[in-house]
Amino acid sequence: MTHVRTRNGGATRRRPLFMAGAAVASLTLVLTACSSGGSSATSAPAESAPAESAPAASAPAESVDFASYIGNPDPALCAGREYTFGYNTFSDTEEFAANLWNGIQEVANQIGCVTVNKLSDNVDPATAVANAKIFAEQKVDGALLFNVLDAAGPGQVQVLQQAGIPAVSIVVDSPDETFVTNDDLADGEKAGQALGQAYLDSGKTGEVYALIGRFDGQGKTGKARMDGLVKGLTETVPGLKVEQFETKADPPTAQAGAAAALGKIPAGATILVSGINDGIANAMFQGVKQAKREKDTLVLPIGAVNPGGLQFICQNPEYVGGLGFFPENWPKYMLPALIARIQGAELEHKYVVPTEIIARDKINEFYPDFKCDK
């Protein structure tokens, strides 16, 4: 378990982090844009006492417009209270998850009144439910849920609702809980349009194929993203032919699938490559390189997560850019929304985090400290 502690009023104090239990294996993000790599912070152990009683929603403080702080966290959110949250993540080490956890720590530090207890379910629905039971035993004020499989959400929410604990979920929508997410259909379409436009701008001629690595096993979010991608591409590129296959969010499967699909694409045709996330798109590109067809290829992944996803873009001239999901920004919506729920504020069910296309030559406009390891 990992605890982050900050306090409201005066100087902000943040306690060290610690990890307990067996190490969780590095995973491929099946939500969003995730590439391989990433790390989580560790240091000396610190104690963190759970709340003494079950949380109870109170009427919103009249002086605080909680909804206005969703996406714009501020210490005024605290409304004179301190909060303990449980955070369930699907991985401690996957790059998107690591960036999001860093964002949670930064927002907690910024507003100064939040303690976050982190547990990982390692993409196992039964463990996700067990983690929710731990949060209920700790009598946390609220829960942040980062699941990547539809099957993980209902059991967790049932446990939390029975305990009277409000939740904010991301990626997997949970009925009756606030949902922070990207717009997968629109984002996929945006990525497809950008990749298609890069092809039109390249001056390439002749037959053109799209090579698409899907992960429909994730559920409706993954399917919507890739359906949007195909829509954006086919509407942008006249005469485009599409070869798409299921990757199971597994890089070796993605590389093998790309190699097999290339056998259906005539020699000399232009190949437009994209996948469900950074790691999958890169695995597909490795299959293209193995077949020695990279000179005919343009790549645009979905995710562009810092630093791994950005490194793929900067290191390979075949990459025209990526669709940036900016996981470090999601907690700016998650934590304020959960505080608002606890205070009894009426919220919309869904809040959408903005995404943007990151062109290959514009990376430092979004991440000024990023350095390309060429």
MOCORJO-V638444 format. One record per residue. N is the residue number from 1. RES is the residue in one small letter. OMEGA is omega in whole degrees, 0 to 359 (none if undefined). Layout:
N|RES|OMEGA  N|RES|OMEGA
This chain:
1|m|178  2|t|178  3|h|170  4|v|185  5|r|171  6|t|182  7|r|181  8|n|176  9|g|179  10|g|181  11|a|177  12|t|180  13|r|180  14|r|180  15|r|179  16|p|178  17|l|171  18|f|180  19|m|177  20|a|178  21|g|182  22|a|178  23|a|180  24|v|181  25|a|176  26|s|186  27|l|174  28|t|182  29|l|182  30|v|175  31|l|204  32|t|200  33|a|191  34|c|179  35|s|181  36|s|177  37|g|181  38|g|179  39|s|176  40|s|185  41|a|175  42|t|175  43|s|185  44|a|181  45|p|175  46|a|180  47|e|176  48|s|183  49|a|177  50|p|177  51|a|186  52|e|182  53|s|180  54|a|182  55|p|176  56|a|180  57|a|178  58|s|179  59|a|181  60|p|175  61|a|186  62|e|185  63|s|184  64|v|173  65|d|189  66|f|184  67|a|182  68|s|181  69|y|179  70|i|189  71|g|181  72|n|185  73|p|183  74|d|179  75|p|178  76|a|177  77|l|188  78|c|178  79|a|176  80|g|182  81|r|168  82|e|187  83|y|172  84|t|181  85|f|166  86|g|180  87|y|175  88|n|176  89|t|179  90|f|182  91|s|174  92|d|193  93|t|179  94|e|194  95|e|177  96|f|180  97|a|179  98|a|178  99|n|179  100|l|178  101|w|176  102|n|178  103|g|177  104|i|180  105|q|181  106|e|180  107|v|177  108|a|177  109|n|184  110|q|183  111|i|166  112|g|181  113|c|189  114|v|168  115|t|180  116|v|176  117|n|186  118|k|172  119|l|178  120|s|176  121|d|177  122|n|179  123|v|178  124|d|183  125|p|180  126|a|177  127|t|177  128|a|178  129|v|178  130|a|178  131|n|177  132|a|178  133|k|176  134|i|179  135|f|178  136|a|177  137|e|178  138|q|181  139|k|178  140|v|179  141|d|182  142|g|183  143|a|174  144|l|188  145|l|176  146|f|176  147|n|176  148|v|176  149|l|180  150|d|185  151|a|184  152|a|189  153|g|188  154|p|181  155|g|177  156|q|183  157|v|178  158|q|179  159|v|184  160|l|180  161|q|177  162|q|179  163|a|180  164|g|183  165|i|178  166|p|183  167|a|169  168|v|181  169|s|171  170|i|176  171|v|180  172|v|182  173|d|178  174|s|180  175|p|176  176|d|177  177|e|179  178|t|187  179|f|175  180|v|188  181|t|166  182|n|177  183|d|190  184|d|181  185|l|180  186|a|180  187|d|176  188|g|179  189|e|178  190|k|179  191|a|179  192|g|178  193|q|181  194|a|179  195|l|178  196|g|180  197|q|177  198|a|176  199|y|180  200|l|181  201|d|185  202|s|182  203|g|178  204|k|180  205|t|179  206|g|181  207|e|180  208|v|182  209|y|169  210|a|177  211|l|192  212|i|177  213|g|185  214|r|165  215|f|180  216|d|177  217|g|178  218|q|184  219|g|188  220|k|181  221|t|180  222|g|179  223|k|181  224|a|181  225|r|183  226|m|173  227|d|178  228|g|178  229|l|180  230|v|179  231|k|180  232|g|179  233|l|185  234|t|178  235|e|183  236|t|187  237|v|178  238|p|176  239|g|182  240|l|172  241|k|187  242|v|170  243|e|180  244|q|184  245|f|180  246|e|181  247|t|186  248|k|182  249|a|183  250|d|184  251|p|178  252|p|177  253|t|179  254|a|180  255|q|179  256|a|179  257|g|177  258|a|180  259|a|180  260|a|182  261|a|180  262|l|178  263|g|179  264|k|184  265|i|184  266|p|176  267|a|178  268|g|177  269|a|174  270|t|183  271|i|178  272|l|189  273|v|169  274|s|181  275|g|186  276|i|178  277|n|184  278|d|184  279|g|180  280|i|178  281|a|180  282|n|177  283|a|177  284|m|180  285|f|176  286|q|175  287|g|177  288|v|180  289|k|179  290|q|178  291|a|179  292|k|180  293|r|183  294|e|182  295|k|179  296|d|193  297|t|169  298|l|186  299|v|171  300|l|181  301|p|174  302|i|180  303|g|181  304|a|183  305|v|181  306|n|2  307|p|190  308|g|180  309|g|178  310|l|179  311|q|177  312|f|183  313|i|187  314|c|185  315|q|186  316|n|182  317|p|178  318|e|177  319|y|179  320|v|181  321|g|179  322|g|173  323|l|184  324|g|178  325|f|174  326|f|183  327|p|179  328|e|181  329|n|184  330|w|179  331|p|176  332|k|176  333|y|187  334|m|185  335|l|177  336|p|180  337|a|181  338|l|176  339|i|179  340|a|178  341|r|182  342|i|181  343|q|176  344|g|180  345|a|176  346|e|184  347|l|167  348|e|178  349|h|190  350|k|174  351|y|186  352|v|177  353|v|182  354|p|173  355|t|179  356|e|171  357|i|176  358|i|179  359|a|184  360|r|182  361|d|183  362|k|185  363|i|185  364|n|173  365|e|178  366|f|181  367|y|185  368|p|183  369|d|182  370|f|178  371|k|181  372|c|179  373|d|182  374|k|none
